[in-house]
Amino acid sequence: MAGAEHAQHAIEGRLLALGRAHDLLLQARWTSADLSKIVRGATEAFEDPDAPKFSIQGPDFRIASGAVIAIAMTLNELCTNTTKFGALSIPNGRVDIAWAVDDPAQRLRLTWTERDGPAVQPPARQSFGTRLIETLGRQLKGSVLLTYEPTGFVYAFDVPLASLTSPVAE
């Protein structure tokens, strides 16, 4: 029964993330949304207002509607995983989310860095969530690097700006 309950919670979490992303797009008339709002919306349900767990930094950057869903779903998977296995599975754990635009290369680089959590080891097998994160990155023609540092898990996403700003992400 625990497996079925876990699957139900995972599906509910993904549906909620999808709903939050759609809400952002509705507010923007389905054109685009600010990356900061996407990140804050995805992390909100996992944040503790009395003892903030997330550090979020990056320049204002608008994401086209086609990419909003992929980024919101990725962040939901990362949030879910960190509360189960990573930094946010213990009280002192923290997550730093930062992004920068490399104008000469025309790329956006986003990193998710967990710290002050339990010691990290690579998983024995790749989960559905990990495959989803990697697939969503490829959908946007970006590269995804997952690093299991002993000090904390790191997700690095490097994506062409054109994949984030075109009206329809393929």
ChimeraX commands (.cxc) that place a marker at each C-alpha (Angstrom):
marker #1 position 0.00,0.00,0.00 radius 0.5
marker #1 position 2.90,2.38,0.68 radius 0.5
marker #1 position 3.90,2.21,-3.00 radius 0.5
marker #1 position 0.41,3.12,-4.17 radius 0.5
marker #1 position 0.20,5.98,-1.67 radius 0.5
marker #1 position 3.61,7.28,-2.78 radius 0.5
marker #1 position 2.51,7.16,-6.43 radius 0.5
marker #1 position -0.71,8.99,-5.61 radius 0.5
marker #1 position 1.20,11.77,-3.80 radius 0.5
marker #1 position 3.67,12.05,-6.68 radius 0.5
marker #1 position 0.87,12.38,-9.24 radius 0.5
marker #1 position -0.98,14.91,-7.06 radius 0.5
marker #1 position 2.21,16.96,-6.70 radius 0.5
marker #1 position 2.77,16.99,-10.44 radius 0.5
marker #1 position -0.82,18.05,-11.08 radius 0.5
marker #1 position -0.53,20.86,-8.52 radius 0.5
marker #1 position 2.70,22.06,-10.17 radius 0.5
marker #1 position 0.99,22.01,-13.53 radius 0.5
marker #1 position -1.93,23.97,-12.07 radius 0.5
marker #1 position 0.38,26.62,-10.58 radius 0.5
marker #1 position 2.15,27.01,-13.93 radius 0.5
marker #1 position -1.19,27.40,-15.70 radius 0.5
marker #1 position -2.22,30.05,-13.15 radius 0.5
marker #1 position 0.92,32.06,-13.96 radius 0.5
marker #1 position 0.17,31.81,-17.65 radius 0.5
marker #1 position -3.46,32.82,-17.17 radius 0.5
marker #1 position -2.30,35.95,-15.35 radius 0.5
marker #1 position -0.07,36.74,-18.32 radius 0.5
marker #1 position -2.74,35.85,-20.89 radius 0.5
marker #1 position -0.83,32.69,-21.90 radius 0.5
marker #1 position 2.04,34.65,-23.43 radius 0.5
marker #1 position 4.91,34.45,-20.95 radius 0.5
marker #1 position 5.84,34.52,-17.26 radius 0.5
marker #1 position 8.78,35.87,-15.29 radius 0.5
marker #1 position 11.31,33.20,-14.29 radius 0.5
marker #1 position 11.42,34.52,-10.72 radius 0.5
marker #1 position 7.65,34.03,-10.39 radius 0.5
marker #1 position 7.91,30.53,-11.83 radius 0.5
marker #1 position 10.62,29.61,-9.31 radius 0.5
marker #1 position 8.79,31.18,-6.36 radius 0.5
marker #1 position 5.52,29.53,-7.39 radius 0.5
marker #1 position 7.17,26.12,-7.61 radius 0.5
marker #1 position 8.94,26.42,-4.25 radius 0.5
marker #1 position 6.13,28.13,-2.32 radius 0.5
marker #1 position 4.48,24.94,-1.07 radius 0.5
marker #1 position 7.86,23.70,0.22 radius 0.5
marker #1 position 8.95,26.96,1.86 radius 0.5
marker #1 position 8.82,27.76,5.57 radius 0.5
marker #1 position 8.05,31.48,6.02 radius 0.5
marker #1 position 9.42,31.40,9.59 radius 0.5
marker #1 position 12.72,29.81,8.57 radius 0.5
marker #1 position 13.30,30.28,4.82 radius 0.5
marker #1 position 14.77,27.24,3.10 radius 0.5
marker #1 position 15.30,28.69,-0.39 radius 0.5
marker #1 position 17.67,31.36,-1.65 radius 0.5
marker #1 position 16.46,32.54,-5.07 radius 0.5
marker #1 position 18.57,34.85,-7.25 radius 0.5
marker #1 position 18.61,35.82,-10.87 radius 0.5
marker #1 position 17.84,38.64,-13.26 radius 0.5
marker #1 position 14.36,39.35,-14.54 radius 0.5
marker #1 position 13.75,37.09,-17.49 radius 0.5
marker #1 position 10.50,36.31,-19.28 radius 0.5
marker #1 position 9.83,32.73,-20.34 radius 0.5
marker #1 position 7.46,31.91,-23.21 radius 0.5
marker #1 position 4.40,29.83,-22.37 radius 0.5
marker #1 position 5.74,26.64,-23.94 radius 0.5
marker #1 position 8.75,26.62,-21.61 radius 0.5
marker #1 position 6.92,27.66,-18.42 radius 0.5
marker #1 position 5.31,24.25,-17.96 radius 0.5
marker #1 position 8.61,22.36,-18.42 radius 0.5
marker #1 position 10.46,24.57,-15.93 radius 0.5
marker #1 position 7.65,24.47,-13.36 radius 0.5
marker #1 position 7.41,20.68,-13.59 radius 0.5
marker #1 position 11.19,20.33,-13.24 radius 0.5
marker #1 position 11.24,22.54,-10.15 radius 0.5
marker #1 position 8.39,20.56,-8.61 radius 0.5
marker #1 position 10.33,17.32,-9.09 radius 0.5
marker #1 position 13.42,18.87,-7.54 radius 0.5
marker #1 position 11.40,20.18,-4.58 radius 0.5
marker #1 position 9.72,16.82,-4.04 radius 0.5
marker #1 position 13.02,14.94,-4.19 radius 0.5
marker #1 position 14.82,17.28,-1.80 radius 0.5
marker #1 position 12.09,16.94,0.84 radius 0.5
marker #1 position 12.27,13.14,0.62 radius 0.5
marker #1 position 15.99,12.50,0.20 radius 0.5
marker #1 position 17.93,15.75,0.04 radius 0.5
marker #1 position 18.71,18.91,1.93 radius 0.5
marker #1 position 15.11,19.71,2.90 radius 0.5
marker #1 position 14.64,16.27,4.45 radius 0.5
marker #1 position 16.32,17.68,7.58 radius 0.5
marker #1 position 15.62,20.95,9.45 radius 0.5
marker #1 position 18.90,22.75,8.65 radius 0.5
marker #1 position 18.95,21.97,4.93 radius 0.5
marker #1 position 18.82,24.75,2.37 radius 0.5
marker #1 position 18.51,25.11,-1.40 radius 0.5
marker #1 position 20.13,27.84,-3.50 radius 0.5
marker #1 position 18.49,28.50,-6.87 radius 0.5
marker #1 position 20.32,30.90,-9.15 radius 0.5
marker #1 position 20.32,31.75,-12.82 radius 0.5
marker #1 position 22.24,34.01,-15.15 radius 0.5
marker #1 position 21.91,35.00,-18.77 radius 0.5
marker #1 position 25.03,34.60,-20.89 radius 0.5
marker #1 position 24.32,37.18,-23.60 radius 0.5
marker #1 position 27.31,36.40,-25.86 radius 0.5
marker #1 position 26.44,32.68,-25.90 radius 0.5
marker #1 position 22.68,33.39,-25.91 radius 0.5
marker #1 position 22.08,30.90,-23.10 radius 0.5
marker #1 position 20.43,30.79,-19.70 radius 0.5
marker #1 position 22.17,28.84,-16.96 radius 0.5
marker #1 position 20.17,27.81,-13.90 radius 0.5
marker #1 position 21.54,25.91,-10.92 radius 0.5
marker #1 position 19.84,24.25,-7.97 radius 0.5
marker #1 position 22.32,23.59,-5.19 radius 0.5
marker #1 position 21.40,21.75,-2.01 radius 0.5
marker #1 position 23.46,22.35,1.14 radius 0.5
marker #1 position 23.50,21.51,4.83 radius 0.5
marker #1 position 21.54,18.33,4.20 radius 0.5
marker #1 position 22.41,14.68,4.68 radius 0.5
marker #1 position 25.40,13.19,2.90 radius 0.5
marker #1 position 24.50,12.52,-0.72 radius 0.5
marker #1 position 25.13,9.41,-2.76 radius 0.5
marker #1 position 24.06,8.70,-6.33 radius 0.5
marker #1 position 20.87,6.62,-6.46 radius 0.5
marker #1 position 21.13,2.94,-7.28 radius 0.5
marker #1 position 18.61,3.36,-10.10 radius 0.5
marker #1 position 17.15,6.23,-12.07 radius 0.5
marker #1 position 13.66,7.18,-10.89 radius 0.5
marker #1 position 10.75,8.39,-13.00 radius 0.5
marker #1 position 11.26,11.88,-11.57 radius 0.5
marker #1 position 14.92,11.96,-12.63 radius 0.5
marker #1 position 14.02,10.81,-16.13 radius 0.5
marker #1 position 11.29,13.47,-16.24 radius 0.5
marker #1 position 13.76,16.21,-15.25 radius 0.5
marker #1 position 16.20,15.14,-17.95 radius 0.5
marker #1 position 13.47,14.80,-20.59 radius 0.5
marker #1 position 12.04,18.25,-19.84 radius 0.5
marker #1 position 15.52,19.75,-20.24 radius 0.5
marker #1 position 15.99,18.05,-23.60 radius 0.5
marker #1 position 12.51,19.20,-24.66 radius 0.5
marker #1 position 13.85,22.75,-24.40 radius 0.5
marker #1 position 17.05,21.78,-26.28 radius 0.5
marker #1 position 19.05,22.31,-23.11 radius 0.5
marker #1 position 21.57,20.21,-21.26 radius 0.5
marker #1 position 20.94,18.87,-17.78 radius 0.5
marker #1 position 23.71,17.84,-15.42 radius 0.5
marker #1 position 22.83,16.06,-12.16 radius 0.5
marker #1 position 25.72,15.92,-9.69 radius 0.5
marker #1 position 25.58,13.96,-6.45 radius 0.5
marker #1 position 28.23,15.79,-4.43 radius 0.5
marker #1 position 28.73,14.46,-0.87 radius 0.5
marker #1 position 27.86,17.99,0.36 radius 0.5
marker #1 position 24.62,18.19,-1.61 radius 0.5
marker #1 position 22.82,17.45,-4.85 radius 0.5
marker #1 position 23.33,19.90,-7.72 radius 0.5
marker #1 position 21.09,20.32,-10.77 radius 0.5
marker #1 position 22.54,22.44,-13.59 radius 0.5
marker #1 position 20.45,23.47,-16.58 radius 0.5
marker #1 position 22.01,25.20,-19.59 radius 0.5
marker #1 position 19.54,26.16,-22.31 radius 0.5
marker #1 position 19.51,28.33,-25.44 radius 0.5
marker #1 position 17.58,31.57,-24.90 radius 0.5
marker #1 position 15.66,30.91,-28.11 radius 0.5
marker #1 position 14.12,27.78,-26.52 radius 0.5
marker #1 position 12.77,29.91,-23.67 radius 0.5
marker #1 position 11.60,32.98,-25.55 radius 0.5
marker #1 position 9.97,31.54,-28.66 radius 0.5
marker #1 position 6.17,31.37,-28.48 radius 0.5
marker #1 position 6.07,27.59,-28.92 radius 0.5
marker #1 position 8.76,25.39,-27.36 radius 0.5
marker #1 position 9.09,22.18,-29.31 radius 0.5
marker link #1:1,2 radius 0.2
marker link #1:2,3 radius 0.2
marker link #1:3,4 radius 0.2
marker link #1:4,5 radius 0.2
marker link #1:5,6 radius 0.2
marker link #1:6,7 radius 0.2
marker link #1:7,8 radius 0.2
marker link #1:8,9 radius 0.2
marker link #1:9,10 radius 0.2
marker link #1:10,11 radius 0.2
marker link #1:11,12 radius 0.2
marker link #1:12,13 radius 0.2
marker link #1:13,14 radius 0.2
marker link #1:14,15 radius 0.2
marker link #1:15,16 radius 0.2
marker link #1:16,17 radius 0.2
marker link #1:17,18 radius 0.2
marker link #1:18,19 radius 0.2
marker link #1:19,20 radius 0.2
marker link #1:20,21 radius 0.2
marker link #1:21,22 radius 0.2
marker link #1:22,23 radius 0.2
marker link #1:23,24 radius 0.2
marker link #1:24,25 radius 0.2
marker link #1:25,26 radius 0.2
marker link #1:26,27 radius 0.2
marker link #1:27,28 radius 0.2
marker link #1:28,29 radius 0.2
marker link #1:29,30 radius 0.2
marker link #1:30,31 radius 0.2
marker link #1:31,32 radius 0.2
marker link #1:32,33 radius 0.2
marker link #1:33,34 radius 0.2
marker link #1:34,35 radius 0.2
marker link #1:35,36 radius 0.2
marker link #1:36,37 radius 0.2
marker link #1:37,38 radius 0.2
marker link #1:38,39 radius 0.2
marker link #1:39,40 radius 0.2
marker link #1:40,41 radius 0.2
marker link #1:41,42 radius 0.2
marker link #1:42,43 radius 0.2
marker link #1:43,44 radius 0.2
marker link #1:44,45 radius 0.2
marker link #1:45,46 radius 0.2
marker link #1:46,47 radius 0.2
marker link #1:47,48 radius 0.2
marker link #1:48,49 radius 0.2
marker link #1:49,50 radius 0.2
marker link #1:50,51 radius 0.2
marker link #1:51,52 radius 0.2
marker link #1:52,53 radius 0.2
marker link #1:53,54 radius 0.2
marker link #1:54,55 radius 0.2
marker link #1:55,56 radius 0.2
marker link #1:56,57 radius 0.2
marker link #1:57,58 radius 0.2
marker link #1:58,59 radius 0.2
marker link #1:59,60 radius 0.2
marker link #1:60,61 radius 0.2
marker link #1:61,62 radius 0.2
marker link #1:62,63 radius 0.2
marker link #1:63,64 radius 0.2
marker link #1:64,65 radius 0.2
marker link #1:65,66 radius 0.2
marker link #1:66,67 radius 0.2
marker link #1:67,68 radius 0.2
marker link #1:68,69 radius 0.2
marker link #1:69,70 radius 0.2
marker link #1:70,71 radius 0.2
marker link #1:71,72 radius 0.2
marker link #1:72,73 radius 0.2
marker link #1:73,74 radius 0.2
marker link #1:74,75 radius 0.2
marker link #1:75,76 radius 0.2
marker link #1:76,77 radius 0.2
marker link #1:77,78 radius 0.2
marker link #1:78,79 radius 0.2
marker link #1:79,80 radius 0.2
marker link #1:80,81 radius 0.2
marker link #1:81,82 radius 0.2
marker link #1:82,83 radius 0.2
marker link #1:83,84 radius 0.2
marker link #1:84,85 radius 0.2
marker link #1:85,86 radius 0.2
marker link #1:86,87 radius 0.2
marker link #1:87,88 radius 0.2
marker link #1:88,89 radius 0.2
marker link #1:89,90 radius 0.2
marker link #1:90,91 radius 0.2
marker link #1:91,92 radius 0.2
marker link #1:92,93 radius 0.2
marker link #1:93,94 radius 0.2
marker link #1:94,95 radius 0.2
marker link #1:95,96 radius 0.2
marker link #1:96,97 radius 0.2
marker link #1:97,98 radius 0.2
marker link #1:98,99 radius 0.2
marker link #1:99,100 radius 0.2
marker link #1:100,101 radius 0.2
marker link #1:101,102 radius 0.2
marker link #1:102,103 radius 0.2
marker link #1:103,104 radius 0.2
marker link #1:104,105 radius 0.2
marker link #1:105,106 radius 0.2
marker link #1:106,107 radius 0.2
marker link #1:107,108 radius 0.2
marker link #1:108,109 radius 0.2
marker link #1:109,110 radius 0.2
marker link #1:110,111 radius 0.2
marker link #1:111,112 radius 0.2
marker link #1:112,113 radius 0.2
marker link #1:113,114 radius 0.2
marker link #1:114,115 radius 0.2
marker link #1:115,116 radius 0.2
marker link #1:116,117 radius 0.2
marker link #1:117,118 radius 0.2
marker link #1:118,119 radius 0.2
marker link #1:119,120 radius 0.2
marker link #1:120,121 radius 0.2
marker link #1:121,122 radius 0.2
marker link #1:122,123 radius 0.2
marker link #1:123,124 radius 0.2
marker link #1:124,125 radius 0.2
marker link #1:125,126 radius 0.2
marker link #1:126,127 radius 0.2
marker link #1:127,128 radius 0.2
marker link #1:128,129 radius 0.2
marker link #1:129,130 radius 0.2
marker link #1:130,131 radius 0.2
marker link #1:131,132 radius 0.2
marker link #1:132,133 radius 0.2
marker link #1:133,134 radius 0.2
marker link #1:134,135 radius 0.2
marker link #1:135,136 radius 0.2
marker link #1:136,137 radius 0.2
marker link #1:137,138 radius 0.2
marker link #1:138,139 radius 0.2
marker link #1:139,140 radius 0.2
marker link #1:140,141 radius 0.2
marker link #1:141,142 radius 0.2
marker link #1:142,143 radius 0.2
marker link #1:143,144 radius 0.2
marker link #1:144,145 radius 0.2
marker link #1:145,146 radius 0.2
marker link #1:146,147 radius 0.2
marker link #1:147,148 radius 0.2
marker link #1:148,149 radius 0.2
marker link #1:149,150 radius 0.2
marker link #1:150,151 radius 0.2
marker link #1:151,152 radius 0.2
marker link #1:152,153 radius 0.2
marker link #1:153,154 radius 0.2
marker link #1:154,155 radius 0.2
marker link #1:155,156 radius 0.2
marker link #1:156,157 radius 0.2
marker link #1:157,158 radius 0.2
marker link #1:158,159 radius 0.2
marker link #1:159,160 radius 0.2
marker link #1:160,161 radius 0.2
marker link #1:161,162 radius 0.2
marker link #1:162,163 radius 0.2
marker link #1:163,164 radius 0.2
marker link #1:164,165 radius 0.2
marker link #1:165,166 radius 0.2
marker link #1:166,167 radius 0.2
marker link #1:167,168 radius 0.2
marker link #1:168,169 radius 0.2
marker link #1:169,170 radius 0.2
view
